[in-house]
Amino acid sequence: MAQYTVLIVDDDVKLVQLLQTYFNKEGFITYTAGDGLDALIAVRERKPDIMVLDLMLPGLDGYEVCKKIRRDSDIPIIMLTARDEESDRLVGLEIGADDYVTKPFSPKEVVARVKAILRRANKEVIRKEPIKAGGLTIDFERHQVLNGSQEIELTPTEFKLLEILASNAGRVFTRLQIVEQTQGYTFEGYERTIDAHIKNLRRKLEPNPKKPTYIQTVYGIGYKFTGDSNE
């Protein structure tokens, strides 16, 4: 595995040191930040490959950090949260996080999640012709989505989800099938987070997210991509 850089953002010094130990053993270069403002500075100056971000930070919390970063960066973000409510985790995903881990957690699990996301983000692309649907152009080799001539910024998870659906236009995927193909693993409760990623994709891709034409819901089953925006 290539040597990647990870930014760990948490105000719990012992937890940060523990995660550093595990990441360093796996060959990662680690950077750390103890609050939201330092995290924003580290992202700008260090340009890490991925960020592990605690939501409950002093001052600028993790939600605000994530929103600010997503304005101009698609760096993968894994949230760390002690909150048990599913709605809190979904909010984090809706503002642009790629994954989440609920405290208390195994450091090995965090490292495994990070590796899985980096594999998806850096996986060698099998040559595919770009897909055109309505005003969209999905270029797999360039990892790029255009709406007309305007590029649409997607996170690695969002792009992978779109790739799965668009490459199989008309096929209905269950949430579990989407989880397995985007994450490479499953765990209890994660199927619900697919709805948050779909919501983000619709907001970015659809002329009217409330009346989607590209990514359609098949009630009681899951989602499908329609190759014609006028369908």
C-alpha positions in Angstrom: 0.0 0.0 0.0 1.3 3.5 -0.9 2.2 5.8 2.0 -0.8 7.9 2.7 -1.3 10.9 5.1 -4.1 11.0 7.6 -5.2 14.0 9.7 -6.7 13.0 13.0 -8.9 15.7 14.6 -9.9 15.2 18.2 -9.5 17.1 21.5 -8.9 13.8 23.4 -5.1 13.6 23.4 -4.9 10.0 24.6 -7.3 8.9 21.8 -5.3 10.8 19.2 -2.1 9.2 20.4 -3.7 5.7 20.3 -4.9 6.2 16.7 -1.5 7.6 15.7 0.1 4.4 17.0 -2.2 2.2 14.9 -1.9 4.3 11.8 1.9 4.6 12.0 2.1 0.8 12.3 0.3 0.5 9.0 2.7 2.9 7.3 0.6 6.1 7.4 2.1 9.6 8.0 -0.1 11.2 10.7 -1.0 14.8 11.3 -3.1 15.9 14.3 -5.3 18.8 15.3 -7.1 19.4 18.6 -9.8 21.8 17.5 -11.8 22.9 14.4 -9.7 25.9 13.4 -6.4 24.0 13.6 -8.1 21.2 11.5 -8.9 23.7 8.7 -5.4 25.1 8.8 -3.9 21.5 8.6 -6.1 20.6 5.6 -5.0 23.7 3.8 -1.3 23.4 4.6 -0.7 19.7 4.9 -3.2 18.5 2.2 -3.8 15.1 3.9 -5.2 12.2 1.8 -8.0 11.6 4.4 -9.3 13.0 7.6 -10.6 11.4 10.7 -12.8 14.0 12.3 -14.4 14.1 15.7 -17.8 15.9 15.7 -17.7 17.2 19.3 -14.8 19.7 19.1 -14.3 22.8 21.2 -15.0 26.1 19.4 -15.7 25.2 15.8 -17.4 21.7 15.9 -16.9 18.9 13.4 -20.1 19.7 11.6 -18.9 23.2 10.8 -15.5 21.9 9.9 -16.9 19.4 7.4 -19.2 22.0 5.8 -16.3 24.5 5.4 -14.0 21.8 3.9 -16.7 20.6 1.5 -16.9 24.1 -0.1 -13.7 23.5 -2.0 -12.3 20.1 -1.2 -13.4 16.5 -1.8 -10.9 15.0 0.8 -12.5 11.8 2.2 -13.8 12.4 5.8 -14.6 9.8 8.4 -16.5 11.1 11.4 -16.0 10.1 14.9 -19.1 10.5 17.1 -20.2 9.5 20.6 -23.8 10.3 19.7 -26.1 7.3 19.5 -28.9 8.9 17.6 -29.0 7.8 14.0 -30.3 11.3 13.0 -27.0 12.9 14.2 -24.9 10.5 12.1 -27.1 11.1 9.1 -26.7 14.9 9.4 -22.9 14.4 9.2 -23.2 12.3 6.0 -25.6 14.8 4.5 -23.1 17.6 4.9 -20.4 15.6 3.1 -18.7 13.0 5.3 -18.0 9.7 3.6 -18.3 7.4 6.6 -18.7 7.4 10.4 -17.5 5.4 13.4 -19.4 5.5 16.7 -17.4 5.7 20.0 -16.3 3.6 21.7 -14.6 1.9 18.8 -11.7 -0.4 17.9 -8.7 1.6 16.5 -8.3 -1.3 14.0 -11.7 -0.7 12.7 -10.9 3.0 12.1 -7.8 2.0 10.2 -9.7 -0.5 8.2 -12.4 2.1 7.2 -9.7 4.5 6.2 -8.0 1.9 4.0 -11.3 0.9 2.4 -12.1 4.5 1.4 -8.6 5.1 0.1 -8.8 2.0 -2.0 -12.0 3.3 -3.6 -10.6 6.7 -4.1 -7.4 5.5 -5.7 -8.5 2.3 -7.4 -7.2 1.9 -10.9 -10.1 2.6 -13.2 -11.1 -0.1 -15.8 -11.4 1.7 -19.1 -15.1 2.7 -19.6 -16.6 5.0 -22.0 -18.2 8.1 -20.5 -21.9 8.0 -19.8 -24.1 10.8 -21.0 -27.6 11.2 -19.6 -29.6 14.3 -20.2 -27.2 17.2 -19.4 -24.8 15.0 -17.4 -21.5 13.5 -18.6 -19.9 10.9 -16.2 -16.2 10.3 -17.1 -14.9 7.3 -15.2 -11.3 7.6 -16.2 -11.1 11.2 -15.2 -13.2 10.6 -12.1 -15.2 13.6 -13.3 -18.9 14.6 -13.6 -20.0 17.5 -15.8 -23.4 19.2 -16.0 -23.0 20.7 -19.4 -19.5 22.3 -19.1 -19.8 22.8 -15.3 -17.8 20.3 -13.2 -19.7 18.8 -10.3 -17.6 18.1 -7.2 -18.4 14.7 -5.7 -16.8 12.9 -2.7 -15.3 9.5 -3.4 -18.3 7.7 -1.9 -20.7 9.8 -4.0 -18.8 9.1 -7.2 -18.7 5.4 -6.5 -22.4 5.3 -5.8 -23.1 7.2 -9.0 -20.8 4.9 -10.9 -22.6 1.8 -9.7 -26.1 3.2 -10.5 -25.2 4.8 -13.9 -23.2 1.8 -15.2 -26.3 -0.3 -14.7 -29.0 2.2 -15.8 -32.5 0.9 -15.2 -31.4 -1.8 -12.7 -32.8 -1.5 -9.3 -30.3 -1.8 -6.4 -31.3 -2.4 -2.8 -29.6 -0.3 -0.1 -27.7 -3.4 1.1 -26.4 -4.0 -2.5 -25.2 -0.4 -2.7 -23.5 -0.6 0.7 -21.7 -3.8 -0.2 -20.4 -2.3 -3.5 -19.5 1.2 -2.3 -18.1 0.3 1.1 -16.8 -3.1 0.6 -18.2 -4.2 3.9 -21.5 -4.0 5.8 -22.5 -3.4 9.4 -25.7 -3.0 11.3 -27.6 0.2 10.5 -25.4 1.4 7.6 -28.1 0.8 5.0 -29.9 3.9 6.2 -26.9 6.1 5.4 -27.3 5.4 1.7 -30.3 7.7 1.8 -28.1 10.5 3.0 -25.6 10.0 0.1 -28.5 9.8 -2.4 -29.8 13.0 -1.0 -26.4 14.7 -1.6 -26.2 13.3 -5.1 -29.6 14.6 -6.0 -28.8 18.0 -4.6 -25.8 18.2 -6.8 -27.1 16.5 -10.0 -30.8 17.0 -10.3 -32.4 20.2 -11.8 -35.1 19.7 -9.1 -33.9 17.4 -6.2 -37.5 17.1 -4.9 -38.5 15.7 -8.3 -35.5 13.6 -9.3 -35.1 12.4 -12.8 -31.7 10.8 -12.8 -31.7 8.9 -9.5 -35.2 7.5 -8.8 -36.6 5.8 -5.8 -38.2 2.4 -6.2 -40.3 2.3 -3.1 -39.9 -0.7 -0.9 -36.7 -1.8 -2.8 -34.1 0.9 -3.4 -32.8 3.1 -6.2 -32.1 3.1 -9.9 -30.5 5.4 -12.4 -32.4 6.5 -15.5 -30.3 7.2 -18.6 -32.6 9.8 -19.9 -33.4 12.9 -17.8 -36.7 13.2 -19.6 -37.9 9.8 -18.7 
